[in-house]
Every structure is written in C-alpha cells, then in structure tokens.
Amino acid sequence: MKVEYVPGRDAYETEQYGPRRLWDEVAAAYRDWHAAGSPPRSAHRISINPSRESIGTG
C-alpha cells in the first residue's frame, strides 16, 4: 500500500497491491471506530496468551 501525502490537500492518492486490500481495511476500521462514537484509546483492551488473541472494548 502506498499513500501519497501532499501538505494542504484534502485528497490523497493511494495505490493498493498485494493479496490484501489494506487501505480498504483501514477505511473500514476508521468507519467502525467513528460509528462507535470515536472512543479514546483507553476504552480498548488487547489480550494475548499462548492459545488466543483478542481485541475488544471495555
């Protein structure tokens, strides 16, 4: 994925390549975060152990 940042512009050129559409995944995650009321970082939790990983809120 490549995002071309140009100061002062509202739109940025992006290129996607490879087996995953990463920019689409980032955009979907942002929309989900925004729809949830833009919760602060402290509202999320990450749990990792040898048999399981989870990401959630609460």
C-alpha distance matrix in Angstrom:
0.0 3.8 6.8 10.1 12.9 16.4 19.4 21.7 19.5 19.0 16.1 12.7 10.8 7.3 5.7 4.7 6.1 8.0 10.7 9.3 8.1 6.7 6.9 10.3 11.3 10.9 12.8 15.3 15.9 16.6 18.9 20.7 21.2 22.6 24.8 26.2 27.5 24.8 26.5 26.4 24.8 28.3 28.6 26.2 27.1 25.5 27.8 27.3 30.1 30.6 30.6 28.2 25.3 25.3 23.8 26.0 27.9 31.5
3.8 0.0 3.8 6.5 9.6 12.9 16.1 18.5 16.5 16.6 13.8 10.1 8.2 5.5 5.2 6.7 8.7 11.3 14.3 13.0 11.3 9.8 8.8 12.4 13.8 12.6 14.0 17.1 17.7 17.5 20.0 22.2 22.3 23.2 25.8 27.3 28.1 25.3 27.2 26.9 25.5 29.2 29.7 27.7 28.8 27.5 30.1 29.8 32.7 33.4 33.6 31.3 28.2 28.0 26.2 28.2 29.7 33.2
6.8 3.8 0.0 3.8 6.2 9.7 12.6 14.9 12.8 12.9 10.3 6.7 5.9 4.5 6.6 8.9 11.8 14.6 17.2 15.3 13.0 11.1 8.9 12.3 14.0 12.0 12.7 16.2 16.8 15.9 18.3 20.9 20.7 21.1 23.9 25.6 26.0 23.1 25.3 25.0 24.1 27.8 28.4 26.8 28.4 27.6 30.5 30.6 33.8 34.9 35.1 32.5 29.2 28.6 26.3 27.8 28.9 32.3
10.1 6.5 3.8 0.0 3.8 6.5 10.0 12.4 10.6 11.7 9.4 5.8 5.3 6.3 8.7 11.8 14.5 17.6 20.5 18.9 16.5 14.8 12.4 15.7 17.6 15.4 15.7 19.4 20.0 18.6 20.9 23.8 23.4 23.3 26.3 28.1 28.1 25.2 27.6 27.1 26.4 30.1 30.9 29.6 31.4 30.7 33.8 34.0 37.2 38.3 38.7 36.1 32.7 32.1 29.7 31.1 31.9 35.1
12.9 9.6 6.2 3.8 0.0 3.8 6.5 9.2 8.2 9.6 8.7 6.0 7.7 9.2 12.2 15.0 17.9 20.8 23.5 21.4 18.9 16.8 14.2 17.3 18.8 16.0 16.1 19.9 20.1 18.1 20.5 23.4 22.5 22.1 25.4 27.1 26.6 23.6 25.9 25.2 24.7 28.5 29.5 28.6 30.6 30.3 33.6 34.1 37.5 39.0 39.5 36.7 33.2 32.3 29.6 30.7 31.1 34.1
16.4 12.9 9.7 6.5 3.8 0.0 3.8 6.4 5.9 8.8 8.6 7.1 9.1 11.7 14.8 18.0 20.9 24.0 26.8 24.9 22.2 20.3 17.5 20.3 22.1 19.3 18.9 22.8 23.1 20.8 22.9 26.0 25.0 24.2 27.5 29.4 28.5 25.6 28.1 27.4 27.3 31.0 32.0 31.5 33.7 33.6 37.0 37.6 41.1 42.6 43.2 40.3 36.8 35.8 32.9 33.8 34.0 36.9
19.4 16.1 12.6 10.0 6.5 3.8 0.0 3.8 5.7 8.7 10.1 9.7 12.5 15.0 18.3 21.3 24.3 27.2 29.8 27.6 24.9 22.7 19.8 22.5 24.0 20.9 20.3 24.1 24.1 21.3 23.4 26.5 25.1 23.9 27.4 29.1 27.7 24.8 27.3 26.4 26.5 30.0 31.3 31.2 33.6 33.9 37.4 38.3 41.8 43.7 44.3 41.4 37.7 36.5 33.5 34.1 33.9 36.5
21.7 18.5 14.9 12.4 9.2 6.4 3.8 0.0 3.8 6.8 9.3 10.4 13.5 16.4 20.0 23.0 26.3 29.4 31.8 29.4 26.3 24.4 21.1 23.3 25.1 22.0 20.8 24.4 24.7 21.6 23.2 26.5 25.1 23.4 26.7 28.7 27.1 24.5 27.3 26.7 27.4 30.8 31.9 32.0 34.8 35.4 39.0 40.2 43.8 45.8 46.3 43.2 39.5 38.0 34.7 35.0 34.5 37.0
19.5 16.5 12.8 10.6 8.2 5.9 5.7 3.8 0.0 3.8 5.7 7.2 10.4 13.5 17.1 20.2 23.6 26.8 29.1 26.7 23.5 22.0 18.5 20.5 22.6 19.8 18.3 21.9 22.7 19.8 21.0 24.5 23.7 22.0 25.0 27.3 26.1 23.7 26.8 26.6 27.3 30.9 31.5 31.5 34.2 34.7 38.2 39.4 43.0 44.9 45.1 41.9 38.3 36.7 33.6 33.9 33.6 36.3
19.0 16.6 12.9 11.7 9.6 8.8 8.7 6.8 3.8 0.0 3.8 6.8 10.4 13.0 16.7 19.3 23.0 26.1 27.9 25.3 21.8 20.4 16.7 18.1 20.3 17.6 15.6 19.0 19.9 16.9 17.7 21.3 20.7 18.7 21.6 24.1 22.9 20.8 24.1 24.4 25.4 29.0 29.2 29.2 32.1 32.8 36.4 37.7 41.4 43.4 43.3 40.0 36.4 34.6 31.4 31.4 31.0 33.8
16.1 13.8 10.3 9.4 8.7 8.6 10.1 9.3 5.7 3.8 0.0 3.8 6.9 9.5 13.2 15.9 19.5 22.8 24.7 22.2 18.7 17.7 14.0 15.4 18.0 15.8 13.8 17.3 18.7 16.2 17.0 20.7 20.6 19.1 21.6 24.3 23.8 21.7 25.0 25.4 26.0 29.8 29.8 29.4 32.0 32.3 35.7 36.8 40.3 42.0 41.8 38.6 35.1 33.5 30.6 30.9 31.0 34.0
12.7 10.1 6.7 5.8 6.0 7.1 9.7 10.4 7.2 6.8 3.8 0.0 3.8 6.4 10.1 13.0 16.5 19.8 22.0 19.8 16.6 15.4 12.0 14.2 16.7 14.5 13.3 17.0 18.3 16.2 17.7 21.1 21.0 20.1 22.8 25.2 25.0 22.6 25.5 25.7 25.7 29.5 29.8 28.9 31.3 31.2 34.4 35.1 38.6 40.0 40.0 37.0 33.5 32.3 29.5 30.3 30.8 34.0
10.8 8.2 5.9 5.3 7.7 9.1 12.5 13.5 10.4 10.4 6.9 3.8 0.0 3.8 6.9 10.3 13.6 17.1 19.6 17.9 14.8 14.3 11.2 13.5 16.4 14.9 14.1 17.6 19.2 17.8 19.2 22.4 22.8 22.3 24.8 27.2 27.4 25.1 27.9 28.2 27.9 31.7 31.9 30.6 32.6 32.1 35.1 35.5 38.8 39.9 39.8 36.9 33.7 32.7 30.3 31.4 32.3 35.7
7.3 5.5 4.5 6.3 9.2 11.7 15.0 16.4 13.5 13.0 9.5 6.4 3.8 0.0 3.8 6.7 10.1 13.5 15.9 14.1 11.2 10.6 8.0 10.6 13.3 12.2 12.0 15.3 16.9 16.2 17.8 20.6 21.2 21.3 23.6 25.8 26.5 24.1 26.7 27.0 26.4 30.1 30.2 28.5 30.3 29.5 32.3 32.5 35.6 36.6 36.3 33.6 30.4 29.7 27.5 28.9 30.1 33.6
5.7 5.2 6.6 8.7 12.2 14.8 18.3 20.0 17.1 16.7 13.2 10.1 6.9 3.8 0.0 3.8 6.7 10.3 13.0 12.0 9.6 9.9 8.4 10.9 13.5 13.3 13.6 16.5 18.1 18.2 19.7 22.2 23.2 23.7 25.7 27.8 28.9 26.6 28.9 29.2 28.3 31.9 31.9 29.9 31.3 30.0 32.5 32.3 35.2 35.8 35.5 33.0 30.1 29.7 28.0 29.7 31.4 35.0
4.7 6.7 8.9 11.8 15.0 18.0 21.3 23.0 20.2 19.3 15.9 13.0 10.3 6.7 3.8 0.0 3.8 7.0 9.4 8.2 6.2 7.1 6.9 8.9 11.1 11.8 12.7 14.9 16.5 17.4 18.9 20.9 22.1 23.1 24.8 26.8 28.3 26.1 28.1 28.7 27.5 31.0 30.7 28.4 29.4 28.0 30.2 29.8 32.5 32.9 32.4 30.0 27.3 27.1 25.7 27.6 29.6 33.2
6.1 8.7 11.8 14.5 17.9 20.9 24.3 26.3 23.6 23.0 19.5 16.5 13.6 10.1 6.7 3.8 0.0 3.8 6.9 7.3 7.1 8.5 9.8 11.5 13.0 14.3 15.7 17.4 18.8 20.2 21.8 23.3 24.7 26.1 27.6 29.3 31.1 28.9 30.6 31.1 29.5 32.9 32.7 30.0 30.7 28.8 30.6 29.8 32.1 32.1 31.6 29.6 27.2 27.5 26.5 28.8 31.2 34.8
8.0 11.3 14.6 17.6 20.8 24.0 27.2 29.4 26.8 26.1 22.8 19.8 17.1 13.5 10.3 7.0 3.8 0.0 3.8 5.7 7.4 8.9 11.4 12.7 13.3 15.0 17.0 18.1 19.2 21.1 22.8 23.8 25.2 27.1 28.4 29.7 31.9 29.7 31.0 31.4 29.6 32.7 32.4 29.5 29.6 27.4 28.8 27.6 29.7 29.3 28.8 27.0 25.0 25.7 25.2 27.8 30.5 34.1
10.7 14.3 17.2 20.5 23.5 26.8 29.8 31.8 29.1 27.9 24.7 22.0 19.6 15.9 13.0 9.4 6.9 3.8 0.0 3.8 7.0 9.0 12.1 12.4 12.4 15.0 17.0 17.2 18.4 20.9 22.2 22.7 24.5 26.6 27.5 28.7 31.1 29.3 30.5 31.1 29.3 32.2 31.6 28.4 28.4 26.1 27.2 26.0 27.9 27.4 26.4 24.7 22.9 23.7 23.5 26.1 29.0 32.6
9.3 13.0 15.3 18.9 21.4 24.9 27.6 29.4 26.7 25.3 22.2 19.8 17.9 14.1 12.0 8.2 7.3 5.7 3.8 0.0 3.8 5.6 8.8 8.9 8.6 11.2 13.3 13.4 14.5 17.0 18.4 18.9 20.6 22.7 23.7 24.8 27.3 25.5 26.7 27.5 25.8 28.8 28.0 25.1 25.3 23.3 24.8 24.0 26.3 26.2 25.2 23.0 20.9 21.1 20.5 22.9 25.6 29.3
8.1 11.3 13.0 16.5 18.9 22.2 24.9 26.3 23.5 21.8 18.7 16.6 14.8 11.2 9.6 6.2 7.1 7.4 7.0 3.8 0.0 3.8 5.7 5.4 6.5 8.9 10.2 10.9 12.6 14.6 15.7 16.8 18.7 20.2 21.3 22.9 25.1 23.3 25.0 26.0 24.8 28.0 27.2 24.6 25.4 23.9 25.8 25.6 28.2 28.6 27.6 25.0 22.5 22.1 21.0 22.8 25.1 28.8
6.7 9.8 11.1 14.8 16.8 20.3 22.7 24.4 22.0 20.4 17.7 15.4 14.3 10.6 9.9 7.1 8.5 8.9 9.0 5.6 3.8 0.0 3.8 5.4 5.0 6.2 8.6 9.8 10.5 12.3 14.2 15.3 16.4 18.3 19.8 21.1 23.0 20.8 22.3 22.9 21.5 24.8 24.3 21.7 22.6 21.1 23.3 23.2 26.0 26.7 26.1 23.4 20.5 20.1 18.6 20.6 22.7 26.4
6.9 8.8 8.9 12.4 14.2 17.5 19.8 21.1 18.5 16.7 14.0 12.0 11.2 8.0 8.4 6.9 9.8 11.4 12.1 8.8 5.7 3.8 0.0 3.8 5.4 5.0 6.1 8.5 9.8 10.5 12.3 14.2 15.2 16.3 18.2 19.9 21.4 19.2 21.3 22.0 21.1 24.6 24.1 22.0 23.5 22.6 25.2 25.5 28.6 29.7 29.1 26.2 23.0 22.1 20.1 21.5 23.1 26.8
10.3 12.4 12.3 15.7 17.3 20.3 22.5 23.3 20.5 18.1 15.4 14.2 13.5 10.6 10.9 8.9 11.5 12.7 12.4 8.9 5.4 5.4 3.8 0.0 3.8 5.5 5.1 6.1 8.6 9.9 10.5 12.3 14.2 15.2 16.3 18.4 20.3 18.7 20.9 22.3 21.6 25.0 23.9 21.9 23.4 22.7 25.2 25.8 28.8 29.9 28.8 25.7 22.8 21.6 19.6 20.7 22.3 26.0
11.3 13.8 14.0 17.6 18.8 22.1 24.0 25.1 22.6 20.3 18.0 16.7 16.4 13.3 13.5 11.1 13.0 13.3 12.4 8.6 6.5 5.0 5.4 3.8 0.0 3.8 5.5 5.1 6.1 8.6 9.9 10.5 12.3 14.2 15.2 16.5 18.8 17.1 18.7 19.9 18.9 22.1 21.0 18.6 19.9 19.0 21.4 22.0 25.0 26.2 25.2 22.0 19.0 17.7 15.9 17.1 19.0 22.7
10.9 12.6 12.0 15.4 16.0 19.3 20.9 22.0 19.8 17.6 15.8 14.5 14.9 12.2 13.3 11.8 14.3 15.0 15.0 11.2 8.9 6.2 5.0 5.5 3.8 0.0 3.8 5.5 5.1 6.2 8.7 9.9 10.5 12.2 14.2 15.4 17.0 14.7 16.5 17.3 16.4 19.9 19.1 17.1 18.8 18.3 21.2 22.0 25.4 26.9 26.3 23.1 19.7 18.2 15.7 16.8 18.2 21.8
12.8 14.0 12.7 15.7 16.1 18.9 20.3 20.8 18.3 15.6 13.8 13.3 14.1 12.0 13.6 12.7 15.7 17.0 17.0 13.3 10.2 8.6 6.1 5.1 5.5 3.8 0.0 3.8 5.5 5.1 6.2 8.7 9.9 10.5 12.2 14.3 15.7 13.9 16.4 17.8 17.7 21.2 20.1 18.6 20.8 20.8 23.8 25.0 28.4 30.1 29.3 25.9 22.6 20.7 18.0 18.4 19.3 22.8
15.3 17.1 16.2 19.4 19.9 22.8 24.1 24.4 21.9 19.0 17.3 17.0 17.6 15.3 16.5 14.9 17.4 18.1 17.2 13.4 10.9 9.8 8.5 6.1 5.1 5.5 3.8 0.0 3.8 5.4 5.1 6.2 8.6 9.8 10.4 12.3 14.6 13.5 15.6 17.6 17.6 20.7 19.0 17.3 19.4 19.5 22.2 23.6 26.8 28.5 27.3 23.8 20.7 18.5 16.0 16.1 17.2 20.8
15.9 17.7 16.8 20.0 20.1 23.1 24.1 24.7 22.7 19.9 18.7 18.3 19.2 16.9 18.1 16.5 18.8 19.2 18.4 14.5 12.6 10.5 9.8 8.6 6.1 5.1 5.5 3.8 0.0 3.8 5.5 5.1 6.1 8.6 9.8 10.6 12.8 11.1 12.7 14.3 13.9 17.0 15.5 13.7 15.8 15.9 18.9 20.4 23.9 25.9 24.9 21.3 18.0 15.7 12.8 13.0 14.0 17.6
16.6 17.5 15.9 18.6 18.1 20.8 21.3 21.6 19.8 16.9 16.2 16.2 17.8 16.2 18.2 17.4 20.2 21.1 20.9 17.0 14.6 12.3 10.5 9.9 8.6 6.2 5.1 5.4 3.8 0.0 3.8 5.4 5.0 6.1 8.5 9.8 11.0 8.9 11.3 12.9 13.2 16.6 15.4 14.4 17.1 17.8 21.1 23.0 26.6 28.8 28.1 24.5 21.0 18.5 15.3 15.0 15.1 18.4
18.9 20.0 18.3 20.9 20.5 22.9 23.4 23.2 21.0 17.7 17.0 17.7 19.2 17.8 19.7 18.9 21.8 22.8 22.2 18.4 15.7 14.2 12.3 10.5 9.9 8.7 6.2 5.1 5.5 3.8 0.0 3.8 5.5 5.1 6.0 8.5 10.0 9.3 12.2 14.6 15.6 18.6 16.8 16.1 19.0 20.0 23.1 25.2 28.6 30.9 29.7 26.1 22.8 20.0 16.9 16.0 16.0 19.1
20.7 22.2 20.9 23.8 23.4 26.0 26.5 26.5 24.5 21.3 20.7 21.1 22.4 20.6 22.2 20.9 23.3 23.8 22.7 18.9 16.8 15.3 14.2 12.3 10.5 9.9 8.7 6.2 5.1 5.4 3.8 0.0 3.8 5.5 5.1 6.2 8.9 8.7 10.5 13.4 14.1 16.6 14.3 13.4 16.1 17.3 20.2 22.4 25.8 28.2 26.9 23.1 20.0 16.9 13.9 12.6 12.6 15.8
21.2 22.3 20.7 23.4 22.5 25.0 25.1 25.1 23.7 20.7 20.6 21.0 22.8 21.2 23.2 22.1 24.7 25.2 24.5 20.6 18.7 16.4 15.2 14.2 12.3 10.5 9.9 8.6 6.1 5.0 5.5 3.8 0.0 3.8 5.5 5.1 6.8 5.3 7.1 9.6 10.6 13.3 11.3 10.9 14.1 15.7 19.0 21.5 25.1 27.8 27.0 23.2 19.8 16.7 13.2 11.7 11.0 14.0
22.6 23.2 21.1 23.3 22.1 24.2 23.9 23.4 22.0 18.7 19.1 20.1 22.3 21.3 23.7 23.1 26.1 27.1 26.6 22.7 20.2 18.3 16.3 15.2 14.2 12.2 10.5 9.8 8.6 6.1 5.1 5.5 3.8 0.0 3.8 5.4 5.3 4.6 8.0 10.8 12.8 15.4 13.5 14.0 17.4 19.3 22.7 25.3 28.9 31.6 30.7 27.0 23.6 20.5 16.9 15.3 14.0 16.6
24.8 25.8 23.9 26.3 25.4 27.5 27.4 26.7 25.0 21.6 21.6 22.8 24.8 23.6 25.7 24.8 27.6 28.4 27.5 23.7 21.3 19.8 18.2 16.3 15.2 14.2 12.2 10.4 9.8 8.5 6.0 5.1 5.5 3.8 0.0 3.8 5.4 7.0 9.5 13.0 15.1 17.1 14.6 15.0 18.2 20.3 23.2 26.0 29.4 32.1 30.8 27.0 23.9 20.5 17.3 15.2 13.9 16.3
26.2 27.3 25.6 28.1 27.1 29.4 29.1 28.7 27.3 24.1 24.3 25.2 27.2 25.8 27.8 26.8 29.3 29.7 28.7 24.8 22.9 21.1 19.9 18.4 16.5 15.4 14.3 12.3 10.6 9.8 8.5 6.2 5.1 5.4 3.8 0.0 3.8 5.7 6.8 10.5 12.5 14.0 11.1 11.8 15.1 17.5 20.4 23.5 26.8 29.7 28.6 24.8 21.8 18.2 14.9 12.3 10.5 12.6
27.5 28.1 26.0 28.1 26.6 28.5 27.7 27.1 26.1 22.9 23.8 25.0 27.4 26.5 28.9 28.3 31.1 31.9 31.1 27.3 25.1 23.0 21.4 20.3 18.8 17.0 15.7 14.6 12.8 11.0 10.0 8.9 6.8 5.3 5.4 3.8 0.0 3.8 5.6 9.2 12.1 13.6 11.2 12.9 16.6 19.3 22.5 25.7 29.1 32.2 31.4 27.6 24.4 20.9 17.4 14.8 12.4 13.9
24.8 25.3 23.1 25.2 23.6 25.6 24.8 24.5 23.7 20.8 21.7 22.6 25.1 24.1 26.6 26.1 28.9 29.7 29.3 25.5 23.3 20.8 19.2 18.7 17.1 14.7 13.9 13.5 11.1 8.9 9.3 8.7 5.3 4.6 7.0 5.7 3.8 0.0 3.8 6.5 9.2 11.5 9.9 11.3 15.0 17.5 21.0 23.9 27.6 30.7 30.2 26.4 23.0 19.8 16.1 14.0 12.0 13.9
26.5 27.2 25.3 27.6 25.9 28.1 27.3 27.3 26.8 24.1 25.0 25.5 27.9 26.7 28.9 28.1 30.6 31.0 30.5 26.7 25.0 22.3 21.3 20.9 18.7 16.5 16.4 15.6 12.7 11.3 12.2 10.5 7.1 8.0 9.5 6.8 5.6 3.8 0.0 3.8 6.6 8.0 6.2 8.2 12.0 14.9 18.3 21.5 25.1 28.4 28.0 24.4 21.0 17.8 14.1 11.8 9.1 10.5
26.4 26.9 25.0 27.1 25.2 27.4 26.4 26.7 26.6 24.4 25.4 25.7 28.2 27.0 29.2 28.7 31.1 31.4 31.1 27.5 26.0 22.9 22.0 22.3 19.9 17.3 17.8 17.6 14.3 12.9 14.6 13.4 9.6 10.8 13.0 10.5 9.2 6.5 3.8 0.0 3.8 5.4 5.6 7.8 11.2 14.1 17.6 20.7 24.3 27.7 27.9 24.4 21.0 18.1 14.4 12.7 10.2 11.2
24.8 25.5 24.1 26.4 24.7 27.3 26.5 27.4 27.3 25.4 26.0 25.7 27.9 26.4 28.3 27.5 29.5 29.6 29.3 25.8 24.8 21.5 21.1 21.6 18.9 16.4 17.7 17.6 13.9 13.2 15.6 14.1 10.6 12.8 15.1 12.5 12.1 9.2 6.6 3.8 0.0 3.8 5.4 5.8 8.7 11.0 14.7 17.5 21.1 24.5 24.9 21.6 18.1 15.6 12.1 11.2 9.5 10.9
28.3 29.2 27.8 30.1 28.5 31.0 30.0 30.8 30.9 29.0 29.8 29.5 31.7 30.1 31.9 31.0 32.9 32.7 32.2 28.8 28.0 24.8 24.6 25.0 22.1 19.9 21.2 20.7 17.0 16.6 18.6 16.6 13.3 15.4 17.1 14.0 13.6 11.5 8.0 5.4 3.8 0.0 3.8 5.5 7.7 10.8 13.9 17.1 20.4 24.0 24.6 21.5 18.3 15.7 12.6 11.2 8.9 8.9
28.6 29.7 28.4 30.9 29.5 32.0 31.3 31.9 31.5 29.2 29.8 29.8 31.9 30.2 31.9 30.7 32.7 32.4 31.6 28.0 27.2 24.3 24.1 23.9 21.0 19.1 20.1 19.0 15.5 15.4 16.8 14.3 11.3 13.5 14.6 11.1 11.2 9.9 6.2 5.6 5.4 3.8 0.0 3.8 6.9 10.5 13.5 17.0 20.3 23.9 23.9 20.5 17.4 14.3 11.0 8.7 5.7 5.8
26.2 27.7 26.8 29.6 28.6 31.5 31.2 32.0 31.5 29.2 29.4 28.9 30.6 28.5 29.9 28.4 30.0 29.5 28.4 25.1 24.6 21.7 22.0 21.9 18.6 17.1 18.6 17.3 13.7 14.4 16.1 13.4 10.9 14.0 15.0 11.8 12.9 11.3 8.2 7.8 5.8 5.5 3.8 0.0 3.8 7.0 10.2 13.6 17.0 20.5 20.4 16.9 13.7 10.7 7.4 5.7 4.2 6.1
27.1 28.8 28.4 31.4 30.6 33.7 33.6 34.8 34.2 32.1 32.0 31.3 32.6 30.3 31.3 29.4 30.7 29.6 28.4 25.3 25.4 22.6 23.5 23.4 19.9 18.8 20.8 19.4 15.8 17.1 19.0 16.1 14.1 17.4 18.2 15.1 16.6 15.0 12.0 11.2 8.7 7.7 6.9 3.8 0.0 3.8 6.6 10.1 13.4 17.0 17.1 13.9 10.9 8.2 5.8 5.4 5.7 6.8
25.5 27.5 27.6 30.7 30.3 33.6 33.9 35.4 34.7 32.8 32.3 31.2 32.1 29.5 30.0 28.0 28.8 27.4 26.1 23.3 23.9 21.1 22.6 22.7 19.0 18.3 20.8 19.5 15.9 17.8 20.0 17.3 15.7 19.3 20.3 17.5 19.3 17.5 14.9 14.1 11.0 10.8 10.5 7.0 3.8 0.0 3.8 6.6 10.2 13.6 14.0 10.8 7.6 5.9 4.6 6.6 8.6 10.2
27.8 30.1 30.5 33.8 33.6 37.0 37.4 39.0 38.2 36.4 35.7 34.4 35.1 32.3 32.5 30.2 30.6 28.8 27.2 24.8 25.8 23.3 25.2 25.2 21.4 21.2 23.8 22.2 18.9 21.1 23.1 20.2 19.0 22.7 23.2 20.4 22.5 21.0 18.3 17.6 14.7 13.9 13.5 10.2 6.6 3.8 0.0 3.8 6.8 10.4 10.8 8.0 5.7 5.2 6.4 8.5 10.9 11.9
27.3 29.8 30.6 34.0 34.1 37.6 38.3 40.2 39.4 37.7 36.8 35.1 35.5 32.5 32.3 29.8 29.8 27.6 26.0 24.0 25.6 23.2 25.5 25.8 22.0 22.0 25.0 23.6 20.4 23.0 25.2 22.4 21.5 25.3 26.0 23.5 25.7 23.9 21.5 20.7 17.5 17.1 17.0 13.6 10.1 6.6 3.8 0.0 3.8 7.0 8.1 6.0 4.5 6.5 8.8 11.6 14.4 15.6
30.1 32.7 33.8 37.2 37.5 41.1 41.8 43.8 43.0 41.4 40.3 38.6 38.8 35.6 35.2 32.5 32.1 29.7 27.9 26.3 28.2 26.0 28.6 28.8 25.0 25.4 28.4 26.8 23.9 26.6 28.6 25.8 25.1 28.9 29.4 26.8 29.1 27.6 25.1 24.3 21.1 20.4 20.3 17.0 13.4 10.2 6.8 3.8 0.0 3.8 5.6 5.5 6.4 9.2 12.1 14.7 17.5 18.3
30.6 33.4 34.9 38.3 39.0 42.6 43.7 45.8 44.9 43.4 42.0 40.0 39.9 36.6 35.8 32.9 32.1 29.3 27.4 26.2 28.6 26.7 29.7 29.9 26.2 26.9 30.1 28.5 25.9 28.8 30.9 28.2 27.8 31.6 32.1 29.7 32.2 30.7 28.4 27.7 24.5 24.0 23.9 20.5 17.0 13.6 10.4 7.0 3.8 0.0 3.8 6.0 8.2 11.7 14.9 17.8 20.8 21.9
30.6 33.6 35.1 38.7 39.5 43.2 44.3 46.3 45.1 43.3 41.8 40.0 39.8 36.3 35.5 32.4 31.6 28.8 26.4 25.2 27.6 26.1 29.1 28.8 25.2 26.3 29.3 27.3 24.9 28.1 29.7 26.9 27.0 30.7 30.8 28.6 31.4 30.2 28.0 27.9 24.9 24.6 23.9 20.4 17.1 14.0 10.8 8.1 5.6 3.8 0.0 3.8 7.3 10.5 14.1 16.8 20.0 21.3
28.2 31.3 32.5 36.1 36.7 40.3 41.4 43.2 41.9 40.0 38.6 37.0 36.9 33.6 33.0 30.0 29.6 27.0 24.7 23.0 25.0 23.4 26.2 25.7 22.0 23.1 25.9 23.8 21.3 24.5 26.1 23.1 23.2 27.0 27.0 24.8 27.6 26.4 24.4 24.4 21.6 21.5 20.5 16.9 13.9 10.8 8.0 6.0 5.5 6.0 3.8 0.0 3.8 6.7 10.4 13.1 16.4 18.0
25.3 28.2 29.2 32.7 33.2 36.8 37.7 39.5 38.3 36.4 35.1 33.5 33.7 30.4 30.1 27.3 27.2 25.0 22.9 20.9 22.5 20.5 23.0 22.8 19.0 19.7 22.6 20.7 18.0 21.0 22.8 20.0 19.8 23.6 23.9 21.8 24.4 23.0 21.0 21.0 18.1 18.3 17.4 13.7 10.9 7.6 5.7 4.5 6.4 8.2 7.3 3.8 0.0 3.8 7.0 10.3 13.7 15.7
25.3 28.0 28.6 32.1 32.3 35.8 36.5 38.0 36.7 34.6 33.5 32.3 32.7 29.7 29.7 27.1 27.5 25.7 23.7 21.1 22.1 20.1 22.1 21.6 17.7 18.2 20.7 18.5 15.7 18.5 20.0 16.9 16.7 20.5 20.5 18.2 20.9 19.8 17.8 18.1 15.6 15.7 14.3 10.7 8.2 5.9 5.2 6.5 9.2 11.7 10.5 6.7 3.8 0.0 3.8 6.5 10.1 12.2
23.8 26.2 26.3 29.7 29.6 32.9 33.5 34.7 33.6 31.4 30.6 29.5 30.3 27.5 28.0 25.7 26.5 25.2 23.5 20.5 21.0 18.6 20.1 19.6 15.9 15.7 18.0 16.0 12.8 15.3 16.9 13.9 13.2 16.9 17.3 14.9 17.4 16.1 14.1 14.4 12.1 12.6 11.0 7.4 5.8 4.6 6.4 8.8 12.1 14.9 14.1 10.4 7.0 3.8 0.0 3.8 7.2 10.0
26.0 28.2 27.8 31.1 30.7 33.8 34.1 35.0 33.9 31.4 30.9 30.3 31.4 28.9 29.7 27.6 28.8 27.8 26.1 22.9 22.8 20.6 21.5 20.7 17.1 16.8 18.4 16.1 13.0 15.0 16.0 12.6 11.7 15.3 15.2 12.3 14.8 14.0 11.8 12.7 11.2 11.2 8.7 5.7 5.4 6.6 8.5 11.6 14.7 17.8 16.8 13.1 10.3 6.5 3.8 0.0 3.7 6.8
27.9 29.7 28.9 31.9 31.1 34.0 33.9 34.5 33.6 31.0 31.0 30.8 32.3 30.1 31.4 29.6 31.2 30.5 29.0 25.6 25.1 22.7 23.1 22.3 19.0 18.2 19.3 17.2 14.0 15.1 16.0 12.6 11.0 14.0 13.9 10.5 12.4 12.0 9.1 10.2 9.5 8.9 5.7 4.2 5.7 8.6 10.9 14.4 17.5 20.8 20.0 16.4 13.7 10.1 7.2 3.7 0.0 3.7
31.5 33.2 32.3 35.1 34.1 36.9 36.5 37.0 36.3 33.8 34.0 34.0 35.7 33.6 35.0 33.2 34.8 34.1 32.6 29.3 28.8 26.4 26.8 26.0 22.7 21.8 22.8 20.8 17.6 18.4 19.1 15.8 14.0 16.6 16.3 12.6 13.9 13.9 10.5 11.2 10.9 8.9 5.8 6.1 6.8 10.2 11.9 15.6 18.3 21.9 21.3 18.0 15.7 12.2 10.0 6.8 3.7 0.0
